[in-house]
Amino acid sequence: MGKLNGAEVVSRLGSVPDWKQSGDEISRTFTFKDFAGAMGFVNAVAGEAEKANHHPDIDIRWNKVTLKLSTHDAGGLTEKDFALAKIADQLASKHARS
């Protein structure tokens, strides 16, 4: 899967409006009611990441989870990153967010 160019990245960011680009990655912080909600979300994301063989960097701070996505072997952002971002957004809506 090839690295997206700048215009392609900007276009795809429109489909995941809560995600922000920083260099060669996109990230989003999700807030949940409590630690258990955050961990439920992380476990759900982990399952989907395994299926896609595409693994985000994950930072957990009690009820906040930050995901960072980049396709390192492509040297930047690819379709894989935006596909997993959309899945994470869907999973977050299934978990109790505050």
VMD Tcl script that draws the C-alpha trace (Angstrom):
set ca {
  {0.00 0.00 0.00}
  {1.46 3.30 -1.09}
  {2.00 6.45 0.92}
  {-0.62 9.14 0.34}
  {0.46 12.54 -0.94}
  {-0.45 15.76 0.88}
  {-3.65 16.42 -1.08}
  {-4.83 12.83 -0.56}
  {-4.22 13.11 3.19}
  {-6.17 16.37 3.39}
  {-9.03 14.80 1.43}
  {-9.20 11.75 3.68}
  {-9.05 13.82 6.86}
  {-12.51 15.06 5.88}
  {-13.87 11.56 6.51}
  {-12.40 11.48 10.04}
  {-12.90 15.09 11.20}
  {-11.92 14.52 14.84}
  {-8.47 13.25 13.83}
  {-5.53 15.61 13.51}
  {-2.45 15.26 11.35}
  {1.01 15.83 12.76}
  {3.79 15.02 10.32}
  {3.44 11.47 9.08}
  {0.72 10.42 11.54}
  {-2.86 11.11 12.50}
  {-4.10 11.05 16.08}
  {-7.22 11.41 18.16}
  {-7.94 11.39 21.89}
  {-11.12 9.65 23.02}
  {-12.69 10.33 26.43}
  {-14.75 7.72 28.27}
  {-16.78 7.67 31.47}
  {-14.14 5.73 33.37}
  {-11.10 3.47 33.13}
  {-13.19 0.39 32.40}
  {-14.81 2.13 29.43}
  {-11.41 3.22 28.14}
  {-10.03 -0.31 28.44}
  {-13.07 -1.81 26.73}
  {-12.43 0.52 23.81}
  {-8.71 -0.32 23.74}
  {-9.47 -4.05 23.67}
  {-11.96 -3.57 20.84}
  {-9.43 -1.51 18.84}
  {-6.76 -4.15 19.50}
  {-9.00 -6.86 18.03}
  {-9.64 -4.83 14.87}
  {-5.97 -3.86 14.58}
  {-5.00 -7.53 14.69}
  {-7.49 -8.35 11.92}
  {-6.05 -5.55 9.77}
  {-2.45 -6.32 10.76}
  {-2.11 -2.59 11.40}
  {-1.33 -1.51 14.94}
  {-1.74 1.99 16.41}
  {0.38 3.57 19.09}
  {-1.90 3.70 22.14}
  {-1.60 5.99 25.17}
  {-4.00 5.32 28.06}
  {-4.57 7.94 30.79}
  {-7.36 6.74 33.09}
  {-10.44 7.63 31.00}
  {-8.61 9.04 27.98}
  {-7.18 7.01 25.11}
  {-5.02 8.55 22.40}
  {-4.49 6.61 19.20}
  {-1.74 7.50 16.73}
  {-1.68 5.96 13.29}
  {1.02 5.81 10.63}
  {2.13 3.12 8.21}
  {5.79 2.95 9.10}
  {6.82 0.54 6.34}
  {5.33 2.96 3.76}
  {7.00 5.96 5.39}
  {3.81 7.83 6.21}
  {0.05 7.78 5.94}
  {-1.80 5.24 3.80}
  {-5.37 4.07 3.32}
  {-4.78 1.62 6.20}
  {-4.50 4.51 8.66}
  {-7.75 6.12 7.62}
  {-9.59 2.80 7.53}
  {-8.53 2.00 11.10}
  {-9.36 5.57 12.21}
  {-12.93 5.09 10.92}
  {-13.21 1.77 12.74}
  {-11.95 3.36 15.97}
  {-14.55 6.12 15.62}
  {-17.30 3.51 15.23}
  {-16.04 1.51 18.21}
  {-15.91 4.63 20.38}
  {-19.57 5.31 19.69}
  {-20.40 1.82 21.02}
  {-18.67 2.53 24.35}
  {-19.98 4.90 27.01}
  {-18.26 8.21 26.40}
  {-18.68 11.18 28.66}
}
mol new
graphics top color blue
foreach p $ca { graphics top sphere $p radius 0.5 }
foreach p [lrange $ca 0 end-1] q [lrange $ca 1 end] { graphics top cylinder $p $q radius 0.2 }
display resetview
